[in-house]
Amino acid sequence: MREIERRGRAHRARARREAVAQQTGQPRWVVGVLGPTNRTASLSPDVNDPGKRNVRFPELVEVYREAAEGLVEGGVDLFLVETIFDTLNAKAALFALDELAEARGERVPVMISATITDASGRTLSGQTVEGFWNSVRHAAARSASGLNCALGAEQLRAVRRGARSRRRRARERATPTPACPTSSASTTRRPSAPAS
């Protein structure tokens, strides 16, 4: 995994970043994404056995650490721990990043982004935005946190307003799904919709 990350996207992205910055005179950054993996540490893969897990926290930390090391070697400027539907997975990624920062003596900035799946304002595993925030605030104090994915701009704005009223945050962000079908499925919201 580390070799793939090192030789892969981050390396190419760094070369592209430098070329675009030179052409435009505008700075560019390479973001290394640590996504959710195909395993969940909090939910059982078997509805008949709620205590069953197909991955352990230390295994997730190891995988995230290996990927993060490869991304750093490839020239990443920023980490994005994103598409968080299971906060325990995100905590494993953040733990791995803390271990890496300690080993290197240098911290790469981190953004954290939870995925809200519907207008209830909960993650896929059922955690509220406030619960998510309280679970990662130890790491979010030195990074930016936010919400992404399943909702359009207006719905995500309402979830953020509710969450903001219950906590104070210096740095936050939101990324609504750029093109998502409406309930009629015959129309689609486009990326320009949030600006209009």
C-alpha positions in Angstrom: 0.0 0.0 0.0 2.7 2.5 0.9 4.7 1.9 -2.3 1.5 2.4 -4.3 0.7 5.6 -2.5 4.3 6.9 -2.8 4.7 6.2 -6.5 1.1 7.0 -7.4 -1.1 10.0 -7.2 0.7 12.2 -4.7 3.9 12.1 -6.8 2.0 13.0 -10.0 -0.1 15.6 -8.2 3.0 17.3 -6.8 4.5 17.6 -10.3 1.2 19.0 -11.6 0.9 21.3 -8.6 4.3 22.9 -9.4 3.5 23.2 -13.1 0.1 24.9 -12.5 1.6 27.2 -9.8 4.3 28.2 -12.2 1.9 28.9 -15.1 -0.7 30.8 -13.0 1.4 32.3 -10.3 -1.2 30.9 -7.8 -0.2 28.4 -5.1 -1.5 24.8 -5.4 -1.6 22.0 -2.8 -1.6 18.3 -2.9 -4.3 16.7 -0.7 -3.8 13.1 0.4 -7.1 11.5 1.1 -7.6 8.8 3.8 -11.0 7.4 3.2 -13.2 5.1 5.2 -11.8 1.7 3.9 -14.2 -1.1 3.0 -14.5 -2.2 6.7 -16.3 -0.6 9.6 -15.0 -0.9 13.2 -18.3 0.1 14.8 -20.9 -1.9 12.9 -21.4 -5.6 12.6 -21.2 -7.1 9.1 -23.8 -9.7 10.3 -27.2 -8.5 11.4 -27.6 -11.7 13.4 -24.5 -11.1 15.4 -24.3 -7.5 16.5 -21.1 -8.0 18.4 -19.2 -9.3 15.3 -16.5 -7.1 13.7 -14.4 -7.8 10.6 -11.7 -5.4 11.6 -9.9 -4.2 14.7 -8.8 -0.7 15.6 -5.0 -1.6 15.5 -5.4 -3.1 12.1 -7.0 0.1 10.8 -4.3 2.2 12.4 -1.7 0.1 10.6 -3.3 0.5 7.2 -3.9 4.2 7.6 -0.3 4.8 8.9 1.1 2.9 5.9 -1.0 4.9 3.4 -0.1 8.2 5.2 3.6 7.4 5.1 3.4 6.8 1.3 1.5 10.0 0.8 4.0 12.0 2.8 6.9 10.5 0.8 5.0 11.4 -2.3 4.8 15.1 -1.3 1.4 15.6 0.2 0.7 19.0 1.7 -2.5 18.2 3.6 -4.4 15.2 4.7 -8.2 14.9 4.3 -9.8 12.2 6.5 -13.1 12.0 4.7 -16.4 10.2 3.9 -16.6 9.4 7.6 -19.6 7.2 8.2 -17.9 5.4 11.1 -16.2 7.7 13.6 -14.1 4.8 15.0 -12.5 4.4 11.6 -11.8 8.1 11.5 -10.3 8.0 15.0 -8.0 5.2 13.7 -6.9 7.4 10.8 -6.3 10.4 13.2 -4.4 8.2 15.6 -2.2 7.0 12.7 -1.5 10.6 11.6 -0.6 11.5 15.2 1.9 8.5 15.3 3.4 9.6 12.0 3.7 13.2 13.1 5.5 12.1 16.3 7.8 9.8 14.4 8.7 12.5 11.8 8.8 15.4 14.2 6.6 17.3 11.8 2.8 17.5 11.5 1.0 17.7 8.1 -2.2 19.7 8.4 -5.4 17.7 8.5 -9.0 18.3 7.5 -11.8 16.0 8.9 -15.0 15.5 7.0 -18.0 13.4 8.2 -20.6 12.2 5.8 -24.2 13.0 6.7 -26.5 10.6 5.0 -29.9 12.3 5.3 -31.8 15.3 6.7 -31.8 13.7 10.2 -28.2 15.0 10.4 -26.7 11.7 11.2 -23.9 9.6 9.8 -24.6 6.2 8.3 -23.8 4.6 11.6 -26.3 6.8 13.3 -24.1 9.3 15.1 -25.3 12.9 15.3 -23.1 15.8 14.1 -22.7 16.8 17.7 -21.6 13.3 18.6 -19.2 13.2 15.7 -17.7 16.5 16.8 -17.3 15.4 20.4 -15.6 12.2 19.2 -12.9 14.0 17.1 -12.6 17.4 18.8 -9.2 16.4 20.3 -7.9 16.3 16.7 -10.1 18.9 15.3 -8.6 21.5 17.6 -5.6 21.6 15.3 -7.4 21.0 12.0 -10.5 22.0 10.1 -13.6 19.8 10.4 -16.7 19.6 8.3 -19.5 17.7 6.6 -19.7 16.3 3.1 -21.7 14.2 0.7 -25.2 12.9 0.6 -27.2 16.2 0.9 -27.6 19.1 -1.4 -26.6 22.6 -0.3 -29.8 23.7 1.4 -30.2 20.5 3.4 -26.5 20.5 4.5 -26.8 24.2 5.5 -29.6 23.4 7.9 -27.6 20.5 9.5 -24.6 22.8 9.9 -26.7 25.6 11.5 -28.1 23.2 14.0 -24.7 21.8 14.8 -23.1 25.3 15.0 -25.7 26.4 17.6 -24.6 23.6 19.9 -20.8 24.2 19.7 -18.2 26.8 18.8 -15.8 26.1 15.9 -13.1 28.3 14.6 -12.6 26.4 11.3 -15.3 24.5 9.6 -16.3 23.6 6.1 -19.1 21.9 4.2 -19.1 20.1 0.8 -22.6 19.4 -0.5 -22.9 16.7 -3.2 -22.2 18.7 -6.5 -24.7 16.9 -8.6 -27.4 14.9 -6.9 -30.8 13.8 -8.1 -33.9 15.4 -6.7 -36.7 13.4 -5.2 -38.4 13.3 -8.6 -35.2 11.8 -10.1 -36.1 13.6 -13.3 -34.0 16.7 -12.4 -30.5 17.0 -10.9 -29.0 19.8 -8.9 -25.8 21.0 -10.5 -22.6 22.4 -8.9 -23.8 25.9 -9.7 -26.9 25.5 -7.5 -25.1 26.3 -4.2 -24.0 29.7 -5.6 -27.4 30.6 -7.0 
